[in-house]
């Protein structure tokens, strides 16, 4: 197992899991993001669950490599959807999105190259 694969997977899983926790506990930041993007509040739990599943899938990829690849691809799709939601309402505050997106894309690339 390469150091880049291991490090990037753990970092991406921790970032994604931390975002999942903020959604699942009902923190104010995700609520503000949903309001700004004009999305229903009931999506908060669903989005948190998707992020949590992605983080767990990345870590499960250590034992079952295809699962990690699928989780990374799913997170890339999730963050493409987040970009669309930002652009739809004219939001140009994309720094947080760029950090999450770039780590998930890098993780997907390393995953594909590693296996």
DAMOTA-V699377 format. One record per helix or strand of 2 or more residues. SS is the DSSP state (H for helix, E for strand). FROM is the first residue (numbers start at 0). LEN is the number of residues. If there is no record, write none. Layout:
[[SS & FROM & LEN] [SS & FROM & LEN]]
//
This chain:
[[H & 2 & 22] [H & 27 & 9] [H & 42 & 18] [H & 64 & 24] [H & 94 & 20]]
//
